[in-house]
Amino acid sequence: MQGIFLSIEALTNKKRKAFIRKYNLKQRGWYLFICSVFTYFLFAFSEIFGGASESVTTGFLTIKKIFTEFKGEIWYESVSMILLSSISIFILFFVEFKAEYYKGEFSFFDNKSFVIRFLSYAFMIILILLIGVLDGGQFIYFQF
């Protein structure tokens, strides 16, 4: 699936670059953010088939359940996981965006202010406790 995405990207490369140049999109933060989010979602979608599914049929069943099963305990767990995952993804995009386009302009963990450093570390510890896998679950690559 990722090969198909790369093939589409290669086939549309000239037209995309011309469009980007015409509207000067490389200089617009919103465009870069949308491109990053779109790339992440394509990758995450492809992982449904490559990562957790035993077969293509199971992958399609997983996609169907994502968009149709909105009830029960699993639904509530899914909503909380989606919310926490969204927060994590937002933080990841923010950090990567800052590192790429605003090098050294502001820092949370190396800030001169003790309060900002303390709050940054406290926020990360709370996120790890909320989102982290702390039950000693098996690392996914041990099965290979």
C-alpha positions as CSV (number, residue, x, y, z in Angstrom):
1,M,0.0,0.0,0.0
2,Q,2.8,2.4,0.8
3,G,4.4,1.5,-2.6
4,I,1.1,2.6,-4.2
5,F,1.2,5.9,-2.3
6,L,4.8,6.5,-3.4
7,S,3.9,5.6,-7.0
8,I,1.1,8.1,-7.0
9,E,3.4,10.7,-5.5
10,A,6.0,10.1,-8.2
11,L,3.4,10.3,-11.0
12,T,2.1,13.6,-9.8
13,N,5.4,15.1,-8.8
14,K,5.8,17.6,-11.6
15,K,2.2,19.0,-11.4
16,R,2.4,19.2,-7.6
17,K,5.7,21.0,-7.6
18,A,4.3,23.5,-10.2
19,F,1.2,24.1,-8.1
20,I,3.3,24.6,-5.0
21,R,5.6,27.1,-6.8
22,K,2.6,28.9,-8.3
23,Y,1.0,29.6,-5.0
24,N,4.2,29.8,-2.9
25,L,2.9,27.1,-0.6
26,K,6.3,26.1,0.8
27,Q,6.3,29.3,2.8
28,R,2.9,28.7,4.4
29,G,2.8,27.0,7.7
30,W,-0.7,25.7,7.4
31,Y,0.2,24.0,4.1
32,L,3.2,22.2,5.6
33,F,1.1,21.2,8.6
34,I,-1.7,19.8,6.4
35,C,0.8,17.9,4.4
36,S,2.4,16.4,7.5
37,V,-1.0,15.3,8.9
38,F,-2.1,13.9,5.5
39,T,1.2,11.9,5.3
40,Y,0.7,10.6,8.8
41,F,-2.8,9.4,8.2
42,L,-1.8,7.7,4.9
43,F,0.9,5.8,6.8
44,A,-1.4,5.0,9.8
45,F,-4.0,3.7,7.4
46,S,-1.5,1.5,5.6
47,E,-0.5,0.0,8.9
48,I,-4.0,-1.4,9.4
49,F,-3.1,-3.9,6.7
50,G,0.6,-4.3,7.4
51,G,0.8,-4.2,11.2
52,A,-2.1,-5.7,13.1
53,S,-4.0,-7.7,10.5
54,E,-3.5,-11.3,9.7
55,S,-5.1,-10.9,6.2
56,V,-6.6,-8.4,3.9
57,T,-10.0,-9.4,4.9
58,T,-9.2,-8.7,8.6
59,G,-7.9,-5.3,7.5
60,F,-11.1,-4.4,5.7
61,L,-13.1,-5.7,8.7
62,T,-11.0,-3.4,11.0
63,I,-11.7,-0.4,8.7
64,K,-15.4,-1.2,8.7
65,K,-15.4,-1.4,12.5
66,I,-13.6,1.9,12.8
67,F,-16.4,3.6,10.9
68,T,-19.5,1.7,12.0
69,E,-19.3,0.3,15.6
70,F,-20.1,3.2,17.9
71,K,-21.4,1.5,21.0
72,G,-20.5,-0.4,24.1
73,E,-17.4,-0.4,26.3
74,I,-15.0,-0.8,23.4
75,W,-16.4,2.4,21.9
76,Y,-15.8,4.4,25.1
77,E,-12.3,3.0,25.3
78,S,-11.7,3.8,21.7
79,V,-12.9,7.4,22.2
80,S,-10.5,7.9,25.1
81,M,-7.7,6.3,23.2
82,I,-8.4,8.5,20.1
83,L,-8.5,11.6,22.3
84,L,-5.2,10.7,24.0
85,S,-3.7,9.7,20.7
86,S,-4.8,12.9,19.1
87,I,-3.1,14.9,21.9
88,S,0.1,12.9,21.5
89,I,0.1,13.4,17.7
90,F,-0.5,17.1,18.1
91,I,2.4,17.3,20.5
92,L,4.6,15.3,18.1
93,F,3.7,17.5,15.2
94,F,4.3,20.6,17.3
95,V,7.7,19.5,18.3
96,E,8.7,18.4,14.8
97,F,7.4,21.6,13.3
98,K,9.2,23.7,15.8
99,A,12.4,21.8,15.3
100,E,12.2,22.2,11.5
101,Y,11.1,25.8,11.1
102,Y,11.9,27.6,14.4
103,K,15.3,26.2,15.5
104,G,16.4,27.7,18.8
105,E,13.7,30.4,18.9
106,F,11.9,29.0,22.0
107,S,12.5,26.0,24.1
108,F,10.5,24.3,26.9
109,F,13.0,21.9,28.4
110,D,16.1,24.2,28.1
111,N,14.2,27.4,29.0
112,K,15.8,29.9,31.3
113,S,12.6,30.1,33.4
114,F,12.4,27.5,36.1
115,V,8.6,27.6,36.0
116,I,8.5,26.8,32.2
117,R,11.0,23.9,32.6
118,F,9.1,22.5,35.6
119,L,5.8,22.7,33.9
120,S,7.2,21.1,30.7
121,Y,8.6,18.1,32.6
122,A,5.5,17.8,34.7
123,F,3.3,17.8,31.6
124,M,5.4,15.1,30.0
125,I,5.4,12.9,33.1
126,I,1.6,13.2,33.3
127,L,1.3,12.3,29.6
128,I,3.5,9.3,30.1
129,L,1.4,8.1,33.0
130,L,-1.9,8.7,31.1
131,I,-0.9,7.3,27.8
132,G,2.1,5.0,28.5
133,V,1.9,1.3,28.5
134,L,2.8,0.5,32.0
135,D,1.4,-3.1,32.3
136,G,4.6,-4.7,31.0
137,G,2.9,-5.7,27.7
138,Q,5.0,-7.5,25.2
139,F,6.9,-5.4,22.7
140,I,5.3,-5.8,19.3
141,Y,8.5,-6.7,17.5
142,F,9.3,-9.7,19.8
143,Q,6.7,-11.7,17.9
144,F,8.9,-11.6,14.7
